[in-house]
C-alpha cells in the first residue's frame, strides 16, 4: 500500500471517529448544537476531500 493511501485511510478513520462522537454528543447534550455543527461540517469536509 502506497504511503499516500495509508495517510488517507488514517485521515478517514479520524474523521469517522470525530463524526461518530459528534453525533453521540449531540444526543447527550443537545444544547451544544453549534459545536456539533462545526464538528459535522469538518466531518463532511473530510469526506469531500477523501472522494477527490
Secondary structure as UniProt FT lines:
FT   HELIX           3..28
FT   HELIX           30..32
FT   HELIX           33..51
//
